[in-house]
Amino acid sequence: MGVSVKPAARRNARHFAVQAIYSWQITKGNVADIEQHFLTDDKFEEEEHQAEAPALAAPHTDVAYFRDLLTGVVLNHQELDSKMRPYLSRPLQDLDQMELALLRLAMYEMTKRDDVPYKVVINEAIELAKAFGAEDSHKFVNGVLDKAAPSLRKK
């Protein structure tokens, strides 16, 4: 029998993963160090998110999924960038770093995690963009992923 996946635990894993990916993009630091920082420091987030912040620990967060997302995006970022490039309305280097982190996370899930329905990937990315992105980031992220989904996920 397979292990039941709790949607809230996966949501929390994405919540932390997008921040860790953002941190990696900005610092180009060692991914193991960034992962360790997140696993040991629950006060990393911006103050405005503190009140509603989940804990990066089981059972609240799927820690294994967090690790998979972070390392998967870092190891595959060039491939993910090339897969998203045709759907972008501006050059990759002009993207906001948080938008880039969000899109890389979603592209990873869409291309490497067939167990996650593409509609879930898009909806989760939109919610993360609303939480962490600029004012209209969620619209941009939604547009890119809506265009990319049909060619990345065969029904």
C-alpha positions as CSV (number, residue, x, y, z in Angstrom):
1,M,0.0,0.0,0.0
2,G,1.2,3.5,-0.9
3,V,1.7,6.2,1.7
4,S,-1.1,8.7,1.8
5,V,0.0,12.2,0.7
6,K,-1.5,15.0,2.7
7,P,-2.1,18.1,0.5
8,A,-1.4,20.5,3.3
9,A,2.0,18.9,3.9
10,R,2.9,19.1,0.2
11,R,1.7,22.7,0.2
12,N,4.0,23.5,3.1
13,A,6.9,21.8,1.3
14,R,6.3,24.0,-1.7
15,H,6.1,27.1,0.6
16,F,9.6,26.4,2.0
17,A,11.0,25.1,-1.3
18,V,10.3,28.3,-3.2
19,Q,12.0,30.3,-0.5
20,A,15.0,28.0,-0.6
21,I,15.2,28.1,-4.4
22,Y,15.0,31.9,-4.2
23,S,17.9,31.8,-1.6
24,W,20.0,29.6,-3.9
25,Q,19.4,31.8,-6.9
26,I,20.4,34.9,-5.0
27,T,23.4,33.5,-3.2
28,K,24.5,30.6,-5.5
29,G,25.3,28.9,-2.2
30,N,25.7,25.3,-1.6
31,V,22.3,23.6,-1.8
32,A,23.0,21.3,1.1
33,D,23.8,24.4,3.3
34,I,20.6,26.1,2.2
35,E,18.6,23.0,2.9
36,Q,20.2,22.6,6.3
37,H,19.4,26.3,7.1
38,F,15.8,25.7,6.3
39,L,15.6,22.5,8.3
40,T,17.1,24.1,11.4
41,D,15.9,27.7,11.3
42,D,12.1,28.2,11.2
43,K,12.5,32.0,11.5
44,F,13.9,32.5,7.9
45,E,10.8,33.9,6.4
46,E,9.9,37.6,6.1
47,E,8.2,39.0,9.2
48,E,4.9,39.5,7.4
49,H,4.6,35.8,6.9
50,Q,5.5,34.7,10.4
51,A,2.0,34.5,11.8
52,E,0.7,32.1,9.2
53,A,4.0,30.3,8.6
54,P,3.9,26.5,8.8
55,A,6.6,24.5,10.5
56,L,9.3,22.8,8.3
57,A,8.9,19.5,10.2
58,A,6.7,16.4,9.9
59,P,3.8,16.0,10.1
60,H,3.1,19.6,9.1
61,T,5.4,19.5,6.1
62,D,6.4,16.8,3.7
63,V,10.1,17.2,4.4
64,A,11.1,14.6,1.8
65,Y,9.1,16.5,-0.9
66,F,10.8,19.7,0.2
67,R,14.2,18.1,-0.3
68,D,13.2,16.7,-3.7
69,L,11.9,20.0,-4.9
70,L,14.9,22.0,-3.8
71,T,17.5,19.6,-5.1
72,G,15.5,18.7,-8.2
73,V,15.2,22.4,-9.3
74,V,18.9,23.1,-8.5
75,L,20.2,20.1,-10.4
76,N,17.8,20.6,-13.4
77,H,17.6,24.4,-13.5
78,Q,19.1,24.8,-17.0
79,E,16.7,22.2,-18.5
80,L,13.8,23.8,-16.7
81,D,14.8,27.2,-18.0
82,S,14.9,26.0,-21.6
83,K,11.5,24.3,-21.2
84,M,9.9,27.5,-19.9
85,R,11.7,30.0,-22.3
86,P,9.2,29.5,-25.2
87,Y,6.3,30.5,-23.0
88,L,7.8,33.7,-21.5
89,S,6.8,37.1,-22.7
90,R,10.2,38.5,-21.8
91,P,13.8,37.3,-21.6
92,L,14.6,34.9,-18.7
93,Q,17.2,37.3,-17.3
94,D,14.5,40.0,-17.0
95,L,12.3,37.9,-14.7
96,D,12.0,38.9,-11.0
97,Q,14.0,36.4,-8.9
98,M,10.8,35.2,-7.1
99,E,9.0,34.7,-10.4
100,L,11.9,32.7,-11.6
101,A,11.9,30.6,-8.4
102,L,8.2,30.0,-8.7
103,L,8.3,29.0,-12.4
104,R,11.3,26.7,-11.8
105,L,9.5,25.0,-9.0
106,A,6.3,24.6,-11.1
107,M,8.2,23.5,-14.2
108,Y,10.0,20.9,-12.1
109,E,6.8,19.5,-10.8
110,M,5.2,19.6,-14.2
111,T,8.0,17.8,-15.9
112,K,9.5,15.5,-13.2
113,R,6.6,14.7,-10.9
114,D,3.9,12.9,-12.8
115,D,2.2,12.0,-9.5
116,V,1.1,15.7,-9.2
117,P,-1.8,16.7,-11.5
118,Y,-0.9,19.7,-13.6
119,K,-3.9,21.6,-12.4
120,V,-2.6,21.2,-8.8
121,V,0.9,22.5,-10.0
122,I,-0.7,25.6,-11.5
123,N,-3.0,26.3,-8.6
124,E,-0.2,25.9,-6.1
125,A,2.2,28.2,-8.1
126,I,-0.5,30.9,-8.3
127,E,-1.1,30.7,-4.5
128,L,2.7,31.0,-3.9
129,A,2.9,33.9,-6.3
130,K,0.2,35.7,-4.4
131,A,2.0,35.1,-1.1
132,F,5.6,35.8,-2.2
133,G,5.5,37.6,-5.6
134,A,5.0,41.1,-6.7
135,E,1.4,42.4,-7.1
136,D,0.6,40.8,-10.5
137,S,3.1,38.0,-10.4
138,H,0.3,35.4,-10.0
139,K,-1.2,36.5,-13.4
140,F,2.2,36.1,-15.1
141,V,2.9,32.8,-13.5
142,N,-0.6,31.5,-14.4
143,G,-0.2,32.6,-18.0
144,V,3.2,30.9,-18.5
145,L,2.0,27.7,-16.9
146,D,-1.3,27.6,-18.8
147,K,0.6,27.9,-22.1
148,A,3.2,25.3,-21.1
149,A,1.0,22.6,-19.6
150,P,-0.5,21.2,-22.8
151,S,3.0,20.4,-24.3
152,L,4.6,19.4,-21.0
153,R,1.9,17.1,-19.9
154,K,0.3,14.7,-22.3
155,K,-3.2,13.8,-21.1
